[in-house]
């Protein structure tokens, strides 16, 4: 395997997809989200890319593990008990598979994500 197999994480390298959370998941607003799906391995268990979202709030339910590196903005992750984790540019963290709660964008947020799905 050569260095040509190394994938750069660069949103200019791929086409973006814009979408909104399903109506039944929306808590506040109807924020546009944009995804640059940069790499997925052949098994589709591992992937990475860039995601951004406008202000708003929606329900989340993670079936996969997700590492996040926040590039811009301010969001709040809220668990089922109402506990909050504020995240801002420069923060790194992992959301475990099985987490359920809400993602609230206070200031437009952009992140690099890495997902591992145990399937």
Backbone atoms as SQL, in Angstrom:
CREATE TABLE atoms (id INTEGER PRIMARY KEY, chain TEXT, resi INTEGER, resn TEXT, atom TEXT, x REAL, y REAL, z REAL);
INSERT INTO atoms VALUES
  (1, 'A', 1, 'UNK', 'N', 0.848, -1.175, 0.000),
  (2, 'A', 1, 'UNK', 'CA', 0.000, 0.000, 0.000),
  (3, 'A', 1, 'UNK', 'C', 0.897, 1.243, 0.000),
  (4, 'A', 2, 'UNK', 'N', 0.517, 2.238, -0.776),
  (5, 'A', 2, 'UNK', 'CA', 1.351, 3.428, -0.930),
  (6, 'A', 2, 'UNK', 'C', 0.703, 4.641, -0.240),
  (7, 'A', 3, 'UNK', 'N', 1.441, 5.735, -0.215),
  (8, 'A', 3, 'UNK', 'CA', 0.903, 6.970, 0.354),
  (9, 'A', 3, 'UNK', 'C', -0.282, 7.495, -0.450),
  (10, 'A', 4, 'UNK', 'N', -0.454, 7.034, -1.681),
  (11, 'A', 4, 'UNK', 'CA', -1.603, 7.454, -2.494),
  (12, 'A', 4, 'UNK', 'C', -2.921, 6.941, -1.927),
  (13, 'A', 5, 'UNK', 'N', -2.868, 5.952, -1.028),
  (14, 'A', 5, 'UNK', 'CA', -4.088, 5.436, -0.408),
  (15, 'A', 5, 'UNK', 'C', -4.520, 6.292, 0.793),
  (16, 'A', 6, 'UNK', 'N', -3.707, 7.264, 1.195),
  (17, 'A', 6, 'UNK', 'CA', -4.052, 8.150, 2.314),
  (18, 'A', 6, 'UNK', 'C', -5.100, 9.153, 1.833),
  (19, 'A', 7, 'UNK', 'N', -6.167, 9.312, 2.628),
  (20, 'A', 7, 'UNK', 'CA', -7.289, 10.175, 2.250),
  (21, 'A', 7, 'UNK', 'C', -7.199, 11.487, 3.026),
  (22, 'A', 8, 'UNK', 'N', -7.139, 12.609, 2.309),
  (23, 'A', 8, 'UNK', 'CA', -7.151, 13.929, 2.942),
  (24, 'A', 8, 'UNK', 'C', -8.582, 14.272, 3.339),
  (25, 'A', 9, 'UNK', 'N', -8.741, 14.832, 4.524),
  (26, 'A', 9, 'UNK', 'CA', -10.063, 15.276, 4.984),
  (27, 'A', 9, 'UNK', 'C', -10.219, 16.722, 4.555),
  (28, 'A', 10, 'UNK', 'N', -10.900, 16.910, 3.416),
  (29, 'A', 10, 'UNK', 'CA', -11.016, 18.218, 2.791),
  (30, 'A', 10, 'UNK', 'C', -12.376, 18.318, 2.117),
  (31, 'A', 11, 'UNK', 'N', -13.227, 19.231, 2.608),
  (32, 'A', 11, 'UNK', 'CA', -14.579, 19.312, 2.044),
  (33, 'A', 11, 'UNK', 'C', -14.599, 19.730, 0.581),
  (34, 'A', 12, 'UNK', 'N', -13.530, 20.353, 0.078),
  (35, 'A', 12, 'UNK', 'CA', -13.498, 20.726, -1.333),
  (36, 'A', 12, 'UNK', 'C', -13.315, 19.508, -2.233),
  (37, 'A', 13, 'UNK', 'N', -12.891, 18.382, -1.652),
  (38, 'A', 13, 'UNK', 'CA', -12.594, 17.192, -2.450),
  (39, 'A', 13, 'UNK', 'C', -13.838, 16.381, -2.808),
  (40, 'A', 14, 'UNK', 'N', -14.973, 16.656, -2.152),
  (41, 'A', 14, 'UNK', 'CA', -16.190, 15.872, -2.394),
  (42, 'A', 14, 'UNK', 'C', -17.405, 16.782, -2.494),
  (43, 'A', 15, 'UNK', 'N', -18.467, 16.251, -3.032),
  (44, 'A', 15, 'UNK', 'CA', -19.722, 16.995, -3.144),
  (45, 'A', 15, 'UNK', 'C', -20.441, 16.973, -1.797),
  (46, 'A', 16, 'UNK', 'N', -21.007, 18.079, -1.412),
  (47, 'A', 16, 'UNK', 'CA', -21.748, 18.147, -0.153),
  (48, 'A', 16, 'UNK', 'C', -23.197, 17.734, -0.367),
  (49, 'A', 17, 'UNK', 'N', -23.810, 17.277, 0.718),
  (50, 'A', 17, 'UNK', 'CA', -25.226, 16.936, 0.743),
  (51, 'A', 17, 'UNK', 'C', -25.850, 17.773, 1.853),
  (52, 'A', 18, 'UNK', 'N', -26.900, 18.520, 1.546),
  (53, 'A', 18, 'UNK', 'CA', -27.611, 19.313, 2.558),
  (54, 'A', 18, 'UNK', 'C', -28.944, 18.653, 2.843),
  (55, 'A', 19, 'UNK', 'N', -29.360, 18.728, 4.106),
  (56, 'A', 19, 'UNK', 'CA', -30.599, 18.085, 4.534),
  (57, 'A', 19, 'UNK', 'C', -31.096, 18.736, 5.823),
  (58, 'A', 20, 'UNK', 'N', -32.278, 18.336, 6.263),
  (59, 'A', 20, 'UNK', 'CA', -32.871, 18.771, 7.526),
  (60, 'A', 20, 'UNK', 'C', -33.235, 17.513, 8.319),
  (61, 'A', 21, 'UNK', 'N', -33.232, 17.610, 9.637),
  (62, 'A', 21, 'UNK', 'CA', -33.623, 16.477, 10.476),
  (63, 'A', 21, 'UNK', 'C', -35.071, 16.100, 10.157),
  (64, 'A', 22, 'UNK', 'N', -35.375, 14.807, 10.288),
  (65, 'A', 22, 'UNK', 'CA', -36.756, 14.368, 10.107),
  (66, 'A', 22, 'UNK', 'C', -37.667, 15.171, 11.025),
  (67, 'A', 23, 'UNK', 'N', -38.850, 15.456, 10.546),
  (68, 'A', 23, 'UNK', 'CA', -39.784, 16.299, 11.292),
  (69, 'A', 23, 'UNK', 'C', -40.035, 15.774, 12.702),
  (70, 'A', 24, 'UNK', 'N', -40.146, 14.457, 12.870),
  (71, 'A', 24, 'UNK', 'CA', -40.432, 13.897, 14.201),
  (72, 'A', 24, 'UNK', 'C', -39.244, 14.015, 15.161),
  (73, 'A', 25, 'UNK', 'N', -38.048, 14.355, 14.654),
  (74, 'A', 25, 'UNK', 'CA', -36.869, 14.532, 15.500),
  (75, 'A', 25, 'UNK', 'C', -36.636, 15.990, 15.876),
  (76, 'A', 26, 'UNK', 'N', -37.280, 16.916, 15.182),
  (77, 'A', 26, 'UNK', 'CA', -37.038, 18.343, 15.428),
  (78, 'A', 26, 'UNK', 'C', -37.610, 18.775, 16.776),
  (79, 'A', 27, 'UNK', 'N', -36.784, 19.524, 17.521),
  (80, 'A', 27, 'UNK', 'CA', -37.198, 20.082, 18.806),
  (81, 'A', 27, 'UNK', 'C', -37.388, 21.583, 18.673),
  (82, 'A', 28, 'UNK', 'N', -36.475, 22.230, 17.947),
  (83, 'A', 28, 'UNK', 'CA', -36.515, 23.690, 17.767),
  (84, 'A', 28, 'UNK', 'C', -35.979, 24.044, 16.388),
  (85, 'A', 29, 'UNK', 'N', -36.763, 24.780, 15.622),
  (86, 'A', 29, 'UNK', 'CA', -36.335, 25.220, 14.303),
  (87, 'A', 29, 'UNK', 'C', -36.308, 24.074, 13.297),
  (88, 'A', 30, 'UNK', 'N', -35.711, 24.354, 12.162),
  (89, 'A', 30, 'UNK', 'CA', -35.542, 23.381, 11.090),
  (90, 'A', 30, 'UNK', 'C', -34.172, 23.619, 10.453),
  (91, 'A', 31, 'UNK', 'N', -33.104, 23.445, 11.266),
  (92, 'A', 31, 'UNK', 'CA', -31.771, 23.830, 10.806),
  (93, 'A', 31, 'UNK', 'C', -31.261, 22.996, 9.646),
  (94, 'A', 32, 'UNK', 'N', -30.695, 23.697, 8.672),
  (95, 'A', 32, 'UNK', 'CA', -30.034, 23.015, 7.559),
  (96, 'A', 32, 'UNK', 'C', -28.741, 22.407, 8.067),
  (97, 'A', 33, 'UNK', 'N', -28.499, 21.160, 7.661),
  (98, 'A', 33, 'UNK', 'CA', -27.255, 20.477, 7.967),
  (99, 'A', 33, 'UNK', 'C', -26.583, 20.127, 6.638),
  (100, 'A', 34, 'UNK', 'N', -25.256, 20.188, 6.624),
  (101, 'A', 34, 'UNK', 'CA', -24.501, 19.876, 5.418),
  (102, 'A', 34, 'UNK', 'C', -23.450, 18.835, 5.771),
  (103, 'A', 35, 'UNK', 'N', -23.303, 17.858, 4.887),
  (104, 'A', 35, 'UNK', 'CA', -22.395, 16.746, 5.123),
  (105, 'A', 35, 'UNK', 'C', -21.468, 16.576, 3.925),
  (106, 'A', 36, 'UNK', 'N', -20.173, 16.472, 4.222),
  (107, 'A', 36, 'UNK', 'CA', -19.170, 16.090, 3.232),
  (108, 'A', 36, 'UNK', 'C', -18.699, 14.705, 3.653),
  (109, 'A', 37, 'UNK', 'N', -19.239, 13.668, 3.041),
  (110, 'A', 37, 'UNK', 'CA', -18.906, 12.281, 3.372),
  (111, 'A', 37, 'UNK', 'C', -17.626, 11.932, 2.614),
  (112, 'A', 38, 'UNK', 'N', -16.491, 12.013, 3.291),
  (113, 'A', 38, 'UNK', 'CA', -15.195, 11.963, 2.622),
  (114, 'A', 38, 'UNK', 'C', -14.661, 10.546, 2.430),
  (115, 'A', 39, 'UNK', 'N', -14.850, 9.684, 3.421),
  (116, 'A', 39, 'UNK', 'CA', -14.315, 8.324, 3.287),
  (117, 'A', 39, 'UNK', 'C', -15.187, 7.327, 4.030),
  (118, 'A', 40, 'UNK', 'N', -15.435, 6.176, 3.384),
  (119, 'A', 40, 'UNK', 'CA', -16.062, 5.022, 4.019),
  (120, 'A', 40, 'UNK', 'C', -15.294, 3.785, 3.576),
  (121, 'A', 41, 'UNK', 'N', -14.948, 2.931, 4.539),
  (122, 'A', 41, 'UNK', 'CA', -14.234, 1.711, 4.174),
  (123, 'A', 41, 'UNK', 'C', -15.193, 0.749, 3.463),
  (124, 'A', 42, 'UNK', 'N', -14.656, -0.256, 2.780),
  (125, 'A', 42, 'UNK', 'CA', -15.514, -1.169, 2.012),
  (126, 'A', 42, 'UNK', 'C', -16.600, -1.860, 2.849),
  (127, 'A', 43, 'UNK', 'N', -16.346, -2.108, 4.145),
  (128, 'A', 43, 'UNK', 'CA', -17.350, -2.762, 4.993),
  (129, 'A', 43, 'UNK', 'C', -18.431, -1.784, 5.456),
  (130, 'A', 44, 'UNK', 'N', -18.189, -0.485, 5.254),
  (131, 'A', 44, 'UNK', 'CA', -19.073, 0.597, 5.704),
  (132, 'A', 44, 'UNK', 'C', -19.246, 0.635, 7.220),
  (133, 'A', 45, 'UNK', 'N', -18.245, 0.113, 7.947),
  (134, 'A', 45, 'UNK', 'CA', -18.248, 0.199, 9.404),
  (135, 'A', 45, 'UNK', 'C', -17.477, 1.429, 9.890),
  (136, 'A', 46, 'UNK', 'N', -16.586, 1.942, 9.055),
  (137, 'A', 46, 'UNK', 'CA', -15.715, 3.059, 9.433),
  (138, 'A', 46, 'UNK', 'C', -15.855, 4.155, 8.389),
  (139, 'A', 47, 'UNK', 'N', -16.038, 5.389, 8.855),
  (140, 'A', 47, 'UNK', 'CA', -16.146, 6.501, 7.920),
  (141, 'A', 47, 'UNK', 'C', -15.752, 7.806, 8.576),
  (142, 'A', 48, 'UNK', 'N', -15.456, 8.789, 7.730),
  (143, 'A', 48, 'UNK', 'CA', -15.093, 10.110, 8.231),
  (144, 'A', 48, 'UNK', 'C', -15.540, 11.177, 7.240),
  (145, 'A', 49, 'UNK', 'N', -15.672, 12.376, 7.752),
  (146, 'A', 49, 'UNK', 'CA', -16.053, 13.493, 6.906),
  (147, 'A', 49, 'UNK', 'C', -16.182, 14.763, 7.713),
  (148, 'A', 50, 'UNK', 'N', -16.881, 15.713, 7.138),
  (149, 'A', 50, 'UNK', 'CA', -17.104, 17.011, 7.771),
  (150, 'A', 50, 'UNK', 'C', -18.605, 17.261, 7.779),
  (151, 'A', 51, 'UNK', 'N', -19.092, 17.812, 8.867),
  (152, 'A', 51, 'UNK', 'CA', -20.516, 18.102, 9.056),
  (153, 'A', 51, 'UNK', 'C', -20.641, 19.515, 9.594),
  (154, 'A', 52, 'UNK', 'N', -21.685, 20.209, 9.170),
  (155, 'A', 52, 'UNK', 'CA', -21.989, 21.516, 9.772),
  (156, 'A', 52, 'UNK', 'C', -23.493, 21.682, 9.876),
  (157, 'A', 53, 'UNK', 'N', -23.915, 22.535, 10.812),
  (158, 'A', 53, 'UNK', 'CA', -25.344, 22.763, 11.013),
  (159, 'A', 53, 'UNK', 'C', -25.605, 24.189, 11.446),
  (160, 'A', 54, 'UNK', 'N', -26.798, 24.666, 11.073),
  (161, 'A', 54, 'UNK', 'CA', -27.287, 25.972, 11.499),
  (162, 'A', 54, 'UNK', 'C', -27.954, 25.842, 12.865),
  (163, 'A', 55, 'UNK', 'N', -28.347, 26.975, 13.448),
  (164, 'A', 55, 'UNK', 'CA', -28.977, 27.003, 14.766),
  (165, 'A', 55, 'UNK', 'C', -30.273, 26.205, 14.772),
  (166, 'A', 56, 'UNK', 'N', -30.486, 25.469, 15.872),
  (167, 'A', 56, 'UNK', 'CA', -31.691, 24.673, 16.052),
  (168, 'A', 56, 'UNK', 'C', -31.409, 23.513, 16.994),
  (169, 'A', 57, 'UNK', 'N', -32.379, 22.626, 17.154),
  (170, 'A', 57, 'UNK', 'CA', -32.244, 21.495, 18.071),
  (171, 'A', 57, 'UNK', 'C', -33.036, 20.308, 17.536),
  (172, 'A', 58, 'UNK', 'N', -32.470, 19.098, 17.680),
  (173, 'A', 58, 'UNK', 'CA', -33.145, 17.885, 17.228),
  (174, 'A', 58, 'UNK', 'C', -32.704, 16.713, 18.107),
  (175, 'A', 59, 'UNK', 'N', -33.513, 15.673, 18.103),
  (176, 'A', 59, 'UNK', 'CA', -33.227, 14.449, 18.851),
  (177, 'A', 59, 'UNK', 'C', -32.177, 13.631, 18.104),
  (178, 'A', 60, 'UNK', 'N', -31.286, 12.984, 18.883),
  (179, 'A', 60, 'UNK', 'CA', -30.263, 12.120, 18.313),
  (180, 'A', 60, 'UNK', 'C', -30.304, 10.753, 18.996),
  (181, 'A', 61, 'UNK', 'N', -29.927, 9.744, 18.244),
  (182, 'A', 61, 'UNK', 'CA', -29.839, 8.377, 18.750),
  (183, 'A', 61, 'UNK', 'C', -28.678, 7.713, 18.019),
  (184, 'A', 62, 'UNK', 'N', -27.602, 7.394, 18.733),
  (185, 'A', 62, 'UNK', 'CA', -26.382, 6.889, 18.124),
  (186, 'A', 62, 'UNK', 'C', -26.315, 5.369, 18.166),
  (187, 'A', 63, 'UNK', 'N', -26.252, 4.735, 17.006),
  (188, 'A', 63, 'UNK', 'CA', -26.028, 3.295, 16.921),
  (189, 'A', 63, 'UNK', 'C', -24.539, 3.003, 16.712),
  (190, 'A', 64, 'UNK', 'N', -23.756, 4.053, 16.468),
  (191, 'A', 64, 'UNK', 'CA', -22.324, 3.933, 16.205),
  (192, 'A', 64, 'UNK', 'C', -21.548, 4.788, 17.203),
  (193, 'A', 65, 'UNK', 'N', -20.242, 4.532, 17.301),
  (194, 'A', 65, 'UNK', 'CA', -19.349, 5.392, 18.072),
  (195, 'A', 65, 'UNK', 'C', -18.934, 6.536, 17.158),
  (196, 'A', 66, 'UNK', 'N', -18.870, 7.756, 17.697),
  (197, 'A', 66, 'UNK', 'CA', -18.459, 8.898, 16.878),
  (198, 'A', 66, 'UNK', 'C', -17.445, 9.758, 17.624),
  (199, 'A', 67, 'UNK', 'N', -16.276, 9.917, 17.003),
  (200, 'A', 67, 'UNK', 'CA', -15.271, 10.874, 17.475),
  (201, 'A', 67, 'UNK', 'C', -15.570, 12.189, 16.763),
  (202, 'A', 68, 'UNK', 'N', -15.566, 13.295, 17.514),
  (203, 'A', 68, 'UNK', 'CA', -15.832, 14.616, 16.955),
  (204, 'A', 68, 'UNK', 'C', -14.689, 15.572, 17.299),
  (205, 'A', 69, 'UNK', 'N', -14.315, 16.393, 16.337),
  (206, 'A', 69, 'UNK', 'CA', -13.387, 17.500, 16.551),
  (207, 'A', 69, 'UNK', 'C', -14.116, 18.740, 16.048),
  (208, 'A', 70, 'UNK', 'N', -14.509, 19.605, 16.970),
  (209, 'A', 70, 'UNK', 'CA', -15.276, 20.799, 16.622),
  (210, 'A', 70, 'UNK', 'C', -14.333, 21.846, 16.022),
  (211, 'A', 71, 'UNK', 'N', -14.659, 22.290, 14.814),
  (212, 'A', 71, 'UNK', 'CA', -13.848, 23.283, 14.111),
  (213, 'A', 71, 'UNK', 'C', -14.356, 24.701, 14.341),
  (214, 'A', 72, 'UNK', 'N', -15.683, 24.848, 14.404),
  (215, 'A', 72, 'UNK', 'CA', -16.306, 26.176, 14.545),
  (216, 'A', 72, 'UNK', 'C', -17.595, 26.035, 15.346),
  (217, 'A', 73, 'UNK', 'N', -17.965, 27.124, 16.022),
  (218, 'A', 73, 'UNK', 'CA', -19.288, 27.214, 16.607),
  (219, 'A', 73, 'UNK', 'C', -19.405, 26.803, 18.057),
  (220, 'A', 74, 'UNK', 'N', -20.667, 26.661, 18.473),
  (221, 'A', 74, 'UNK', 'CA', -21.019, 26.309, 19.852),
  (222, 'A', 74, 'UNK', 'C', -22.299, 25.490, 19.799),
  (223, 'A', 75, 'UNK', 'N', -22.245, 24.297, 20.350),
  (224, 'A', 75, 'UNK', 'CA', -23.413, 23.423, 20.443),
  (225, 'A', 75, 'UNK', 'C', -23.523, 22.892, 21.860),
  (226, 'A', 76, 'UNK', 'N', -24.676, 22.305, 22.163),
  (227, 'A', 76, 'UNK', 'CA', -24.907, 21.665, 23.448),
  (228, 'A', 76, 'UNK', 'C', -25.467, 20.283, 23.159),
  (229, 'A', 77, 'UNK', 'N', -24.861, 19.270, 23.779),
  (230, 'A', 77, 'UNK', 'CA', -25.395, 17.913, 23.704),
  (231, 'A', 77, 'UNK', 'C', -26.118, 17.674, 25.024),
  (232, 'A', 78, 'UNK', 'N', -27.371, 17.246, 24.934),
  (233, 'A', 78, 'UNK', 'CA', -28.222, 17.085, 26.114),
  (234, 'A', 78, 'UNK', 'C', -28.617, 15.615, 26.215),
  (235, 'A', 79, 'UNK', 'N', -28.396, 15.002, 27.394),
  (236, 'A', 79, 'UNK', 'CA', -28.765, 13.598, 27.547),
  (237, 'A', 79, 'UNK', 'C', -30.219, 13.455, 27.996),
  (238, 'A', 80, 'UNK', 'N', -30.658, 12.234, 28.157),
  (239, 'A', 80, 'UNK', 'CA', -32.042, 11.957, 28.521),
  (240, 'A', 80, 'UNK', 'C', -32.453, 12.489, 29.874),
  (241, 'A', 81, 'UNK', 'N', -31.483, 12.746, 30.761),
  (242, 'A', 81, 'UNK', 'CA', -31.771, 13.295, 32.086),
  (243, 'A', 81, 'UNK', 'C', -31.734, 14.820, 32.102),
  (244, 'A', 82, 'UNK', 'N', -31.391, 15.433, 30.965),
  (245, 'A', 82, 'UNK', 'CA', -31.314, 16.889, 30.876),
  (246, 'A', 82, 'UNK', 'C', -29.941, 17.456, 31.169),
  (247, 'A', 83, 'UNK', 'N', -28.941, 16.601, 31.453),
  (248, 'A', 83, 'UNK', 'CA', -27.574, 17.090, 31.674),
  (249, 'A', 83, 'UNK', 'C', -27.018, 17.584, 30.348),
  (250, 'A', 84, 'UNK', 'N', -26.221, 18.646, 30.403),
  (251, 'A', 84, 'UNK', 'CA', -25.714, 19.290, 29.198),
  (252, 'A', 84, 'UNK', 'C', -24.199, 19.232, 29.113),
  (253, 'A', 85, 'UNK', 'N', -23.698, 19.079, 27.889),
  (254, 'A', 85, 'UNK', 'CA', -22.265, 19.202, 27.604),
  (255, 'A', 85, 'UNK', 'C', -22.123, 20.257, 26.517),
  (256, 'A', 86, 'UNK', 'N', -21.534, 21.404, 26.879),
  (257, 'A', 86, 'UNK', 'CA', -21.287, 22.477, 25.912),
  (258, 'A', 86, 'UNK', 'C', -20.017, 22.142, 25.149),
  (259, 'A', 87, 'UNK', 'N', -20.080, 22.293, 23.837),
  (260, 'A', 87, 'UNK', 'CA', -18.922, 22.016, 22.998),
  (261, 'A', 87, 'UNK', 'C', -18.661, 23.216, 22.098),
  (262, 'A', 88, 'UNK', 'N', -17.373, 23.531, 21.960),
  (263, 'A', 88, 'UNK', 'CA', -16.958, 24.701, 21.171),
  (264, 'A', 88, 'UNK', 'C', -15.733, 24.357, 20.335),
  (265, 'A', 89, 'UNK', 'N', -15.370, 25.267, 19.447),
  (266, 'A', 89, 'UNK', 'CA', -14.217, 25.078, 18.572),
  (267, 'A', 89, 'UNK', 'C', -13.005, 24.629, 19.382),
  (268, 'A', 90, 'UNK', 'N', -12.332, 23.587, 18.887),
  (269, 'A', 90, 'UNK', 'CA', -11.150, 23.038, 19.543),
  (270, 'A', 90, 'UNK', 'C', -11.442, 21.826, 20.407),
  (271, 'A', 91, 'UNK', 'N', -12.706, 21.589, 20.750),
  (272, 'A', 91, 'UNK', 'CA', -13.055, 20.438, 21.586),
  (273, 'A', 91, 'UNK', 'C', -12.984, 19.143, 20.781),
  (274, 'A', 92, 'UNK', 'N', -12.567, 18.066, 21.468),
  (275, 'A', 92, 'UNK', 'CA', -12.507, 16.712, 20.908),
  (276, 'A', 92, 'UNK', 'C', -13.240, 15.811, 21.887),
  (277, 'A', 93, 'UNK', 'N', -14.042, 14.879, 21.395),
  (278, 'A', 93, 'UNK', 'CA', -14.761, 13.971, 22.286),
  (279, 'A', 93, 'UNK', 'C', -15.309, 12.798, 21.488),
  (280, 'A', 94, 'UNK', 'N', -15.749, 11.772, 22.210),
  (281, 'A', 94, 'UNK', 'CA', -16.359, 10.597, 21.608),
  (282, 'A', 94, 'UNK', 'C', -17.767, 10.448, 22.160),
  (283, 'A', 95, 'UNK', 'N', -18.726, 10.270, 21.260),
  (284, 'A', 95, 'UNK', 'CA', -20.097, 9.947, 21.651),
  (285, 'A', 95, 'UNK', 'C', -20.228, 8.435, 21.531),
  (286, 'A', 96, 'UNK', 'N', -20.566, 7.737, 22.632),
  (287, 'A', 96, 'UNK', 'CA', -20.632, 6.278, 22.563),
  (288, 'A', 96, 'UNK', 'C', -21.892, 5.780, 21.860),
  (289, 'A', 97, 'UNK', 'N', -21.769, 4.609, 21.249),
  (290, 'A', 97, 'UNK', 'CA', -22.940, 3.952, 20.671),
  (291, 'A', 97, 'UNK', 'C', -23.960, 3.752, 21.795),
  (292, 'A', 98, 'UNK', 'N', -25.213, 3.992, 21.482),
  (293, 'A', 98, 'UNK', 'CA', -26.281, 3.851, 22.470),
  (294, 'A', 98, 'UNK', 'C', -26.722, 5.168, 23.088),
  (295, 'A', 99, 'UNK', 'N', -25.945, 6.260, 22.865),
  (296, 'A', 99, 'UNK', 'CA', -26.331, 7.564, 23.422),
  (297, 'A', 99, 'UNK', 'C', -27.601, 8.058, 22.749),
  (298, 'A', 100, 'UNK', 'N', -28.543, 8.551, 23.575),
  (299, 'A', 100, 'UNK', 'CA', -29.756, 9.181, 23.069),
  (300, 'A', 100, 'UNK', 'C', -29.954, 10.500, 23.790),
  (301, 'A', 101, 'UNK', 'N', -30.374, 11.500, 23.056),
  (302, 'A', 101, 'UNK', 'CA', -30.594, 12.813, 23.650),
  (303, 'A', 101, 'UNK', 'C', -30.933, 13.826, 22.575),
  (304, 'A', 102, 'UNK', 'N', -30.358, 15.019, 22.724),
  (305, 'A', 102, 'UNK', 'CA', -30.598, 16.093, 21.765),
  (306, 'A', 102, 'UNK', 'C', -29.279, 16.774, 21.426),
  (307, 'A', 103, 'UNK', 'N', -29.210, 17.301, 20.205),
  (308, 'A', 103, 'UNK', 'CA', -28.082, 18.133, 19.762),
  (309, 'A', 103, 'UNK', 'C', -28.671, 19.508, 19.493),
  (310, 'A', 104, 'UNK', 'N', -28.198, 20.508, 20.241),
  (311, 'A', 104, 'UNK', 'CA', -28.677, 21.881, 20.070),
  (312, 'A', 104, 'UNK', 'C', -27.526, 22.745, 19.574),
  (313, 'A', 105, 'UNK', 'N', -27.727, 23.391, 18.437),
  (314, 'A', 105, 'UNK', 'CA', -26.723, 24.294, 17.878),
  (315, 'A', 105, 'UNK', 'C', -27.048, 25.710, 18.336),
  (316, 'A', 106, 'UNK', 'N', -26.159, 26.283, 19.127),
  (317, 'A', 106, 'UNK', 'CA', -26.302, 27.653, 19.636),
  (318, 'A', 106, 'UNK', 'C', -25.744, 28.643, 18.610),
  (319, 'A', 107, 'UNK', 'N', -24.549, 28.360, 18.103),
  (320, 'A', 107, 'UNK', 'CA', -23.913, 29.120, 17.023),
  (321, 'A', 107, 'UNK', 'C', -23.582, 28.102, 15.926),
  (322, 'A', 108, 'UNK', 'N', -23.753, 28.453, 14.657),
  (323, 'A', 108, 'UNK', 'CA', -23.475, 27.491, 13.597),
  (324, 'A', 108, 'UNK', 'C', -22.189, 26.705, 13.895),
  (325, 'A', 109, 'UNK', 'N', -22.303, 25.388, 13.791),
  (326, 'A', 109, 'UNK', 'CA', -21.236, 24.482, 14.217),
  (327, 'A', 109, 'UNK', 'C', -20.739, 23.643, 13.045),
  (328, 'A', 110, 'UNK', 'N', -19.414, 23.419, 13.039),
  (329, 'A', 110, 'UNK', 'CA', -18.783, 22.592, 12.012),
  (330, 'A', 110, 'UNK', 'C', -17.825, 21.636, 12.713),
  (331, 'A', 111, 'UNK', 'N', -17.824, 20.370, 12.286),
  (332, 'A', 111, 'UNK', 'CA', -16.957, 19.378, 12.925),
  (333, 'A', 111, 'UNK', 'C', -16.395, 18.399, 11.906),
  (334, 'A', 112, 'UNK', 'N', -15.254, 17.820, 12.264),
  (335, 'A', 112, 'UNK', 'CA', -14.744, 16.626, 11.609),
  (336, 'A', 112, 'UNK', 'C', -15.273, 15.469, 12.439),
  (337, 'A', 113, 'UNK', 'N', -15.805, 14.469, 11.760),
  (338, 'A', 113, 'UNK', 'CA', -16.302, 13.285, 12.490),
  (339, 'A', 113, 'UNK', 'C', -15.600, 12.032, 11.978),
  (340, 'A', 114, 'UNK', 'N', -15.488, 11.078, 12.880),
  (341, 'A', 114, 'UNK', 'CA', -15.012, 9.742, 12.551),
  (342, 'A', 114, 'UNK', 'C', -15.996, 8.780, 13.202),
  (343, 'A', 115, 'UNK', 'N', -16.581, 7.901, 12.406),
  (344, 'A', 115, 'UNK', 'CA', -17.616, 6.989, 12.888),
  (345, 'A', 115, 'UNK', 'C', -17.133, 5.552, 12.780),
  (346, 'A', 116, 'UNK', 'N', -17.407, 4.788, 13.849),
  (347, 'A', 116, 'UNK', 'CA', -17.176, 3.348, 13.824),
  (348, 'A', 116, 'UNK', 'C', -18.473, 2.666, 14.237),
  (349, 'A', 117, 'UNK', 'N', -18.999, 1.829, 13.345),
  (350, 'A', 117, 'UNK', 'CA', -20.233, 1.114, 13.595),
  (351, 'A', 117, 'UNK', 'C', -19.890, -0.367, 13.752),
  (352, 'A', 118, 'UNK', 'N', -20.174, -0.937, 14.919),
  (353, 'A', 118, 'UNK', 'CA', -19.821, -2.332, 15.191),
  (354, 'A', 118, 'UNK', 'C', -20.633, -3.321, 14.369),
  (355, 'A', 119, 'UNK', 'N', -21.781, -2.891, 13.868),
  (356, 'A', 119, 'UNK', 'CA', -22.700, -3.747, 13.093),
  (357, 'A', 119, 'UNK', 'C', -22.733, -5.110, 13.674);
